[in-house]
Amino acid sequence: MRDVYVIGAGQTAFGAFPERGYRDLFAEAYRHASESVDGGIEAGEVDEAIVGTLGVGGRQLGLPGPAVTEHVGLHNVPCSRIENACAAGGSAVRQGVQAIRSGMADVVLAGGFEVMSDMSGDVTKYWLGVSGETEWERLTGTTFSGVYAQMASVYLDEYDATAEDLSRVAVKNHTNGAKNPKAHLDFTCSLDDAVAAPEVARPLNLYHCCPTSDGAAVAFLASEDVVGEYTDERVRVAGVGASSDRVGLAGRDSYTSLSATVTAAETAYEDAGVGPEDLSFAEVHDCFAIAELLAYEDLGFCGRGEAAELLREGVTDPDGELPVNTSGGLKSKGHPIGATGTGQVVEVFDQLTGQAGDRQLERVGAYVPRYRLSAEAVTEAWGQFHGAGISETAVPDADEDVLTMGYEAATRALGDVERSAVNALFVGTTTPSMEEGAIGPRLASTLRLDGNTRTRQFTGSTRAGVDALATSLSASEDGRVLVVASDAPRGAPDDDVEHAGGAGGVAVLLGPDGPGTVEEVAERIEPYPGTRSRPAGSRETTEIGVTNYQRNAFVDTVTGAVEALDCDPGAADAIALQSPNGKLPYRASGAIGVGTEAIQRGTVVHDIGDTGAASPLLGLASALEGGAGRVVLVGYGSGGGATAATLDADGVTVAGSPTGAKAQNRESLTYAEYLRMRGEITPGEPEGGGAYVSVPSWKRTIPQRHRLLAGRCPECGALAFPPEGACRGCGKLVEYAEVTLPGTGTVEAVTVIGQGGAPPEFVEQQARSGAYVSAVVALDGPEGGSVSVPAQVVGTDPQTVDIGDRVAATVRRIYIQEDVIRYGFKMKPIAE
């Protein structure tokens, strides 16, 4: 027999899509599967198509198999439709393997689909019911849930297992499914929630039952003779097996085993020449929680009656010895009957080819401004300091804001990652640069991300950073996702928020190759109005000042979110907890059940102040920098709500210092300098204004200002920046070839602009942060050569910048005109 390989596989999301037809769903799965074939595949190369579907709602009529294959362009291709209830999709794959092994075909499409949400629940139950034993079993009022409940009742009676073990199956699979962007029920659940769910058929409750879903899945199979034409990364179908049993439960030899599963597994193991001890992971049919436990035993993972113990010991967890249902299984991923079996093949293909993603943490980047305001400086000015437990706060420079701090953190997290690999950018902040005007598109532009990058902005609460991370988990399947939290809270001059307020940015890169994993996420809301808010039109955040009320709001909400996680927080190396000041996080330690040392390892508030939406993620960065592996992350926001997550982040690296301890040229401010830096005692732009550059004109130069897009002369090879006009090298008027400069260069000429020397549009910057450096910098070309451009040099004492210094590009505010913030590149010294 010839060997058979899976050369590509893909699926739709599973869920409820009543507005979509089955042809549309199948076409999407076909497209995803085609795109996963390394060498590409054309419709004319498919020799045969085999499609599984139950045909819910009467779709068993009308030739649904040829209807979907014709829809995707497989004309004049032999097509078979298989109806084998829940095994339809898996049977399609098996039939495809047989067709290739027999020599009848070289390339086979095996797929499945189902639409189940476009009809009432009663009609759906009818169509599911007719798949079982209809003459006797159904006429006792028993549906599939009832049949599996009867099996569960016998199993729980005969063996050392409880209904709580059934709930553990649900918790595990929901935890896995929450990491799968294609899952129908993509949320976690606690053991308490699963145990307390409404009863469906005793002992099964709602959380023990999978959903009915819409969806489609497709796998391409190829023979050993042609597989090399499509891919070098081969996933061989080592063995297949199939069997059947008596349809009605009453006629079976055992109520606690599916003999068809036992026989099919034995056949597949023998075909492959392996045993259950050789497996690395498994996808099994968990239409009901008891079905997964029975599968453990029927597939030989453990002995009879030992499935519950296997589960309790964590053997089938994602990090266990034999992970089961990493996709979330039917319980969380969903169950579009005809597509389910093929969907399991998609998960196996993705895992074996490294495409499953697992929503992993790759790298964390942190940035903290270099200026500091000490508690002593504030006390000297006001006679007291309200920032409890804080020694000093970080202060952004006059040309820094949440976008520029986010840029610094993001560039550290990205490192040398190819920017085209980042498909989404999620930003969290409570102090956006403008009350209306998204940060994401401009931040994406400065980071050189693709124009099709999805961007989302989270604001209105200090938990916005953790919320952005939690939401990103459903977006990282198709590529990398960058999460950025950046903030600089401010209050009235003599209040708690102002004295505690710091500044900083942090970025987390998620994707398929990282060593860390976000294992689960949970939320808690408690209506505590007034704890922290900022009125419309104000730059100052306020609190009601009722200490016990604010403390209770924090402790109750944070504790509720952590308790909703299925983990022991006491086992974590660190708790990265929202830190409005240096005392409040520790107030929650007892309620959470952790020591103060774990909280201290996950906070940076003592060193840089309250960083708002960035606070928990900067705490995470600090914990990782200190060697923590398991971290509980908790974001809290007024209102009140909290989002908590458990992370296995062992091996995740941190670029940049989350406390700014490694920052070059750190500088302490007097309180008067601080007020000037934040713009409280500056004159503003002089009458008459600065040089006028319209917004459309500025827009035309954004490729240069954000991404350093230059041109290379096709005649002499000289660089031009901006790429327009006659070439400076040969004098010819040419069409420049686009090149992106790497962003490093050498200072060629330099001056320090002191008091009175700034043009009107830069008077405010000078008034706030003092003299600044204006230089001519020779920017390096990507393949040699250089091009000279004017630029400010920031991030250091102006008097220390000299000709010959090496500098690198960063992004800062240039100035504001027409109420529009103009961002562009400036240069900063490269550390020797």
Secondary structure, DSSP 8 states (H G I E B T S, - for coil): ---EEEEEEEE---B--TTS-HHHHHHHHHHHHHHTSTT---GGG--EEEEE---GGGTTSS-HHHHHHHHTT-TT--EEEE--GGGHHHHHHHHHHHHHHTTS-SEEEEEEEE--SSS-HHHHHHHHHTTS-TTTTGGGT--HHHHHHHHHHHHHHHSS--HHHHHHHHHHHHHHHTT-TT-SS-----HHHHHHS-EEETTEEGGGB----BEEEEEEEEETTTGGGT-SS-EE----------SSGGGSS-SS--HHHHHHHHHHHHHHT--GGG-S-B----SBHHHHHHHHHHTTSS-TT-HHHHHHTTTTSTTSSS-B-TT-HHHHH---HHHHHHHHHHHHHHHHTT---TTEEEEEEEE--SEEEEHHHHHHHHS----TT-SEEEE--TT--HHHHHHHHHHHHHTT--GGGEEEEEEE-SS-SSSSS-SHHHHHHHTT--TT-EEEEE-SSTTHHHHHHHHHTTT-TTSEEEEEEEE-----TTSHHHHHB--EEEEEEEESS-SEEEEEEEEEE---TTSSB--TT-S--B----HHHHHHHHHHHHHHHHHTSSS-GGGSSEEEE--SSSSHHHHTHHHHT--HHHHHHT--HHHH-B-GGGHHHHHHHHHHHTT--EEEEEEEETTTEEEEEEEE-TT-EEES-TTSTT-TT-EEE-HHHHHHHTTSS---S-TT-S----HHHHHHTHHHHHH-EEEE-TTT--EESSS-SB-TTT--B---EEEE--SEEEEEEEEEE-TT-S-HHHHHHHHHH--EEEEEEEEE-TTS-EEEEEEEE-SS-GGG--TT-EEEEEEEEEEEETTEEEEEEEEEE---
